[in-house]
């Protein structure tokens, strides 16, 4: 829905009734990703697309029917060899499409309006809607903001169950932090398991940045891990012979510059992860002197414990205090016994995830700690 936010926001402000069809899941070579939407208003005007043309007519009819009957429906479209004339995707893939009516009196309309307004203003927010669940719940909506506050279409939440609402908001916030759109399965007790609700979460936020300093072999593996986690990954190195597209084909961006100089001029925020893999004092010290004074999410540096001790001494000499040094995660990564670049990248990625969500990094077996931490906040007040 958020991919056509500007037009839908105008419809809402004009008081139009409409139904919106949103791609929930894709399989095979389906032409559009989850979140792609087509909307139809009460006058028959249509905007957007869910398939690039393959099933637009059928989805249009579903929207018109949902708008008339007031019922949310979930429909799957796919290619059928048995019936060459069946309405389906000529590319051979499949898509699940959620069709939700949004009338003026719909409980979800204020939430949808707030989500569209945030998207139009460029404000980060996630819109979660129930795709599958008990009768009466499909189509219910929840708007989740980066600080964890949320508002919903049922008693201020998504389902009317405070515990389940907090769990849903926490999952939506996690996808928002990663800048991702996708589905989440929740059981009735709020656990991250199938059996209760399926949520479609649409995120209106650019992906977080991971900046990898040092065009070394370990960096190539970390770039792939960062991409897997949903980061926009930049590789920065002052040596043009190493910082090349051939060596880092998966990176979103490759920068040839002195690391500290690049870090000063590039955009970062509270979600940014900085990974220093050079373990060379002439690069590390100027870079970390800048990095540890920035409000980023994660600053880690590779090296042996001996290198780390020398690095801390040099950073103190450069004027950093104990509070700033305490932010440095070095040697970077969790203790997985890693040896290869891929294993090392996994250990680094695991530490970044643990830092993001407040995880301990210890095995869940026998730990007794909660598996899913709730960071959600309801109506501006932190959940107990």
Wavefront OBJ file of the C-alpha trace (Angstrom):
o trace
v 0.000 0.000 0.000
v 2.773 2.419 0.861
v 4.163 2.216 -2.683
v 1.163 4.291 -3.834
v 0.981 6.370 -0.658
v 0.859 9.775 -2.328
v -2.208 8.973 -4.443
v -3.980 7.093 -1.646
v -3.300 9.928 0.782
v -5.019 12.285 -1.641
v -8.002 9.919 -1.826
v -8.248 9.793 1.961
v -8.093 13.576 2.248
v -10.828 13.846 -0.386
v -13.010 11.467 1.641
v -13.134 8.727 -0.992
v -14.029 5.140 -0.162
v -11.671 2.636 -1.756
v -10.369 -0.913 -1.585
v -6.688 -1.734 -1.796
v -5.133 -4.983 -2.996
v -1.637 -5.651 -1.690
v 0.825 -8.370 -2.650
v 1.474 -10.406 0.496
v 3.636 -13.240 -0.773
v 5.364 -14.093 -4.032
v 6.615 -17.391 -5.375
v 8.720 -18.208 -8.405
v 9.122 -15.456 -10.971
v 6.248 -13.251 -9.862
v 6.639 -9.740 -11.301
v 6.035 -7.596 -8.178
v 7.412 -7.794 -4.644
v 5.401 -7.906 -1.389
v 3.901 -4.499 -0.679
v 3.016 -3.731 -4.298
v -0.569 -2.464 -4.410
v -3.521 -1.649 -6.615
v -6.417 0.459 -5.318
v -9.911 1.069 -6.688
v -12.241 3.807 -5.458
v -16.046 3.839 -5.417
v -16.132 5.588 -8.805
v -14.064 2.798 -10.390
v -10.822 4.742 -10.633
v -7.775 2.511 -10.274
v -4.176 3.277 -9.342
v -1.135 1.065 -8.874
v -0.352 -2.475 -9.938
v 0.128 -5.892 -8.357
v 1.391 -7.895 -11.313
v 2.512 -5.645 -14.125
v -0.660 -6.479 -16.059
v -1.110 -10.269 -15.745
v -3.997 -10.333 -13.275
v -4.885 -6.662 -12.931
v -8.415 -7.186 -14.291
v -9.226 -9.942 -11.815
v -7.762 -7.959 -8.904
v -9.741 -4.906 -9.990
v -12.941 -6.965 -9.766
v -11.930 -8.250 -6.316
v -11.425 -4.672 -5.123
v -14.801 -3.588 -6.504
v -16.511 -6.530 -4.799
v -14.715 -5.963 -1.479
v -15.678 -2.298 -1.577
v -19.318 -3.239 -2.119
v -19.476 -6.112 0.397
v -17.134 -4.638 3.008
v -15.199 -7.876 3.456
v -11.434 -8.433 3.460
v -10.365 -11.304 1.183
v -7.126 -13.145 0.444
v -6.668 -14.558 -3.052
v -3.849 -16.464 -4.759
v -2.986 -16.140 -8.424
v -0.662 -18.426 -10.332
v -0.098 -20.022 -13.711
v -2.290 -23.053 -14.469
v -1.167 -25.627 -17.054
v -4.524 -27.380 -16.790
v -6.490 -24.345 -17.890
v -4.691 -22.109 -20.342
v -7.489 -19.550 -20.103
v -7.422 -19.303 -16.293
v -6.631 -15.921 -14.834
v -3.023 -16.226 -13.721
v 0.549 -15.071 -14.019
v 2.056 -15.702 -17.429
v 5.536 -15.589 -15.893
v 4.891 -18.842 -14.040
v 5.053 -17.508 -10.502
v 2.403 -17.115 -7.818
v 1.218 -14.196 -5.709
v -1.036 -13.943 -2.674
v -3.070 -10.741 -2.687
v -4.819 -9.200 0.320
v -7.844 -7.062 -0.616
v -9.064 -4.682 2.094
v -11.960 -2.205 1.871
v -11.263 1.197 3.424
v -14.579 2.954 3.931
v -14.996 6.269 5.703
v -16.450 4.426 8.711
v -13.890 1.600 8.655
v -12.042 1.144 11.993
v -8.818 0.755 10.007
v -9.208 4.042 8.140
v -7.629 6.340 10.795
v -4.642 3.980 11.012
v -4.302 3.807 7.235
v -4.598 7.587 7.052
v -1.838 8.041 9.635
v 0.415 5.560 7.806
v -0.143 7.256 4.462
v 0.489 10.685 5.993
v 3.778 9.461 7.480
v 4.822 7.976 4.143
v 4.019 11.173 2.254
v 6.025 13.215 4.765
v 8.940 10.776 4.511
v 8.638 9.769 8.154
v 9.669 6.209 9.090
v 6.757 4.000 10.126
v 5.478 0.448 9.644
v 1.938 -0.512 8.731
v 1.004 -4.022 9.907
v -2.209 -5.656 8.712
v -3.664 -9.048 9.546
v -3.655 -11.306 6.507
v -4.861 -14.508 8.180
v -6.455 -14.953 11.583
v -9.695 -15.512 13.475
v -12.916 -14.217 11.984
v -13.236 -10.466 12.121
v -9.490 -9.821 12.383
v -8.238 -9.953 8.752
v -7.728 -6.399 7.543
v -7.176 -4.968 11.038
v -4.292 -2.480 10.974
v -1.525 -1.300 13.297
v 0.807 1.663 12.771
v 4.193 1.257 14.480
v 6.745 4.041 14.827
v 10.540 3.738 15.261
v 10.339 4.484 19.008
v 7.941 1.552 19.453
v 4.739 3.560 19.982
v 1.776 2.261 18.056
v -1.885 2.803 17.308
v -4.350 0.309 15.925
v -7.854 -0.217 14.608
v -9.076 -2.416 17.503
v -9.087 -0.823 20.970
v -5.934 1.083 20.093
v -4.167 -2.094 19.022
v -4.360 -4.790 16.384
v -6.342 -7.612 17.990
v -7.752 -6.298 21.263
v -5.351 -8.593 23.171
v -2.664 -6.362 24.758
v -0.009 -9.100 24.919
v -0.536 -10.157 21.319
v -0.609 -6.525 20.225
v 2.738 -5.855 21.904
v 4.243 -8.912 20.238
v 2.894 -7.839 16.855
v 4.223 -4.307 17.344
v 7.648 -5.653 18.325
v 7.838 -7.796 15.185
v 6.708 -4.886 13.007
v 9.282 -2.627 14.623
v 12.025 -5.166 13.917
v 11.132 -5.170 10.227
v 10.938 -1.384 10.283
v 14.424 -1.143 11.761
v 15.689 -3.350 8.953
v 13.760 -1.341 6.360
v 11.974 -4.481 5.175
v 8.476 -5.375 4.000
v 7.312 -8.947 4.604
v 5.076 -11.303 6.530
v 5.302 -12.435 10.156
v 3.692 -15.476 11.753
v 2.497 -15.178 15.355
v 0.783 -17.791 17.489
v -2.074 -16.799 19.778
v 0.290 -16.368 22.731
v 2.440 -13.923 20.753
v 5.287 -16.348 20.034
v 7.044 -16.117 16.694
v 5.456 -19.339 15.426
v 2.744 -20.277 12.924
v -0.743 -21.067 14.106
v -2.392 -17.785 15.026
v -1.949 -14.679 12.911
v -0.193 -13.849 9.665
v 0.785 -10.194 9.453
v 1.857 -8.190 6.441
v 4.284 -5.494 7.562
v 5.067 -2.650 5.160
v 8.020 -0.512 6.178
v 8.495 3.066 5.143
v 12.141 3.502 6.033
v 15.357 3.236 4.074
v 17.416 0.202 5.097
v 20.019 0.778 7.810
v 23.594 1.281 6.714
v 26.516 -1.007 7.328
v 29.872 0.547 6.484
v 32.732 -1.917 6.214
v 36.129 -0.259 6.460
v 38.960 -2.270 4.971
v 38.775 -4.036 1.599
v 40.093 -7.343 2.936
v 38.972 -10.932 2.308
v 36.877 -10.964 5.493
v 35.065 -7.878 4.218
v 33.662 -9.672 1.171
v 31.983 -12.265 3.392
v 30.706 -9.578 5.777
v 29.185 -7.665 2.858
v 27.154 -10.740 1.955
v 26.064 -11.216 5.573
v 25.090 -7.559 5.839
v 23.000 -7.759 2.685
v 21.286 -10.874 4.036
v 20.343 -8.921 7.184
v 18.828 -6.119 5.102
v 21.599 -3.515 5.375
v 22.664 -1.092 2.676
v 26.352 -2.025 2.650
v 29.244 0.289 1.786
v 32.889 -0.774 1.544
v 35.440 1.967 2.155
v 39.215 1.729 1.738
v 41.891 4.251 0.864
v 43.619 1.769 -1.463
v 42.048 1.785 -4.951
v 43.749 -1.449 -5.948
v 41.711 -3.327 -3.305
v 38.432 -1.390 -3.230
v 37.026 -2.648 -6.531
v 33.713 -3.913 -7.825
v 35.372 -7.154 -8.893
v 36.332 -7.907 -5.285
v 33.023 -6.746 -3.808
v 30.250 -7.467 -6.320
v 27.561 -7.618 -3.607
v 28.286 -4.204 -2.064
v 25.777 -1.419 -2.648
v 28.571 1.121 -2.742
v 32.362 1.101 -2.922
v 34.259 4.188 -1.783
v 37.951 4.938 -2.243
v 38.852 7.432 0.467
v 40.563 7.639 3.832
v 38.076 6.011 6.238
v 37.925 8.828 8.814
v 37.472 11.440 6.110
v 34.647 9.495 4.478
v 32.911 8.843 7.801
v 32.863 12.550 8.597
v 31.050 13.413 5.363
v 28.670 10.490 4.873
v 25.194 10.156 6.345
v 24.782 7.960 9.430
v 22.059 7.505 12.032
v 21.228 5.571 15.178
v 20.845 2.339 13.149
v 24.212 2.466 11.402
v 26.741 -0.323 11.980
v 30.433 0.487 11.515
v 32.781 -2.485 11.077
v 36.506 -1.750 11.040
v 38.439 -4.658 9.554
v 41.730 -2.988 8.632
v 43.560 -3.624 11.964
v 46.128 -1.060 10.832
v 46.751 1.800 13.252
v 47.215 4.434 10.557
v 43.634 3.758 9.408
v 42.025 2.552 12.630
v 42.949 5.280 15.085
v 41.760 8.325 13.089
v 38.636 6.389 12.080
v 37.706 5.136 15.534
v 38.411 8.548 17.066
v 35.623 9.877 14.864
v 33.339 6.821 15.041
v 33.216 6.470 18.820
v 31.977 10.037 19.136
v 29.081 9.494 16.733
v 25.543 8.390 17.727
v 25.602 5.170 15.684
v 24.275 1.766 16.709
v 27.434 -0.307 16.520
v 31.183 0.250 16.298
v 33.344 -2.849 16.057
v 36.971 -3.431 15.134
v 38.831 -6.568 14.092
v 42.128 -7.641 15.592
v 43.798 -9.821 18.173
v 43.579 -9.058 21.871
v 47.126 -7.709 21.663
v 46.045 -5.440 18.795
v 43.032 -4.363 20.823
v 45.158 -3.424 23.840
v 47.487 -1.357 21.643
v 44.497 0.208 19.916
v 42.916 1.262 23.228
v 46.179 2.845 24.331
v 46.438 4.823 21.116
v 42.806 5.938 21.350
v 43.345 7.189 24.883
v 46.357 9.112 23.651
v 44.088 10.583 20.961
v 41.812 11.960 23.688
v 39.021 9.407 23.992
v 37.571 8.801 27.445
v 36.445 5.579 29.105
v 32.800 6.120 28.211
v 33.653 6.430 24.540
v 36.009 3.452 24.639
v 33.294 1.339 26.272
v 31.284 1.624 23.039
v 33.988 -0.159 21.057
v 33.302 -3.827 20.387
v 36.749 -5.287 19.942
v 37.750 -7.893 19.027
v 34.610 -7.752 16.895
v 32.210 -10.706 16.786
v 30.759 -13.360 19.084
v 32.819 -16.350 20.170
v 31.759 -18.980 17.633
v 35.189 -20.484 17.150
v 35.161 -18.968 13.652
v 38.057 -19.613 11.291
v 36.995 -18.914 7.709
v 35.942 -15.485 6.389
v 32.349 -16.713 6.178
v 32.354 -17.989 9.761
v 33.945 -14.747 10.931
v 31.322 -12.731 9.072
v 28.636 -14.822 10.782
v 30.119 -14.084 14.210
v 30.225 -10.350 13.444
v 26.677 -10.349 12.085
v 25.493 -12.250 15.169
v 26.985 -9.604 17.459
v 25.336 -6.823 15.461
v 21.942 -8.536 15.757
v 22.463 -9.127 19.490
v 23.396 -5.472 19.983
v 20.365 -4.320 18.031
v 17.868 -6.335 20.060
v 19.603 -6.512 23.436
v 20.497 -10.182 23.088
v 23.047 -11.867 25.328
v 24.720 -13.995 22.690
v 24.568 -17.066 24.941
v 22.974 -20.359 23.774
v 19.215 -20.475 24.314
v 19.525 -24.044 25.561
v 19.328 -23.891 29.340
v 19.570 -20.108 29.480
v 16.032 -19.405 30.721
v 16.076 -15.997 29.001
v 13.123 -14.859 26.850
v 13.478 -15.897 23.217
v 11.681 -12.815 21.894
v 12.256 -9.520 23.647
v 9.416 -7.040 23.475
v 10.596 -3.548 22.695
v 7.144 -2.259 21.835
v 5.578 0.787 23.422
v 1.858 1.382 23.476
v 0.246 4.805 23.259
v 3.498 6.522 24.234
v 3.939 4.493 27.433
v 6.521 1.737 27.712
v 5.066 -1.739 28.106
v 5.583 -3.449 31.425
l 1 2 3 4 5 6 7 8 9 10 11 12 13 14 15 16 17 18 19 20 21 22 23 24 25 26 27 28 29 30 31 32 33 34 35 36 37 38 39 40 41 42 43 44 45 46 47 48 49 50 51 52 53 54 55 56 57 58 59 60 61 62 63 64 65 66 67 68 69 70 71 72 73 74 75 76 77 78 79 80 81 82 83 84 85 86 87 88 89 90 91 92 93 94 95 96 97 98 99 100 101 102 103 104 105 106 107 108 109 110 111 112 113 114 115 116 117 118 119 120 121 122 123 124 125 126 127 128 129 130 131 132 133 134 135 136 137 138 139 140 141 142 143 144 145 146 147 148 149 150 151 152 153 154 155 156 157 158 159 160 161 162 163 164 165 166 167 168 169 170 171 172 173 174 175 176 177 178 179 180 181 182 183 184 185 186 187 188 189 190 191 192 193 194 195 196 197 198 199 200 201 202 203 204 205 206 207 208 209 210 211 212 213 214 215 216 217 218 219 220 221 222 223 224 225 226 227 228 229 230 231 232 233 234 235 236 237 238 239 240 241 242 243 244 245 246 247 248 249 250 251 252 253 254 255 256 257 258 259 260 261 262 263 264 265 266 267 268 269 270 271 272 273 274 275 276 277 278 279 280 281 282 283 284 285 286 287 288 289 290 291 292 293 294 295 296 297 298 299 300 301 302 303 304 305 306 307 308 309 310 311 312 313 314 315 316 317 318 319 320 321 322 323 324 325 326 327 328 329 330 331 332 333 334 335 336 337 338 339 340 341 342 343 344 345 346 347 348 349 350 351 352 353 354 355 356 357 358 359 360 361 362 363 364 365 366 367 368 369 370 371 372 373 374 375 376 377 378 379 380 381 382 383 384
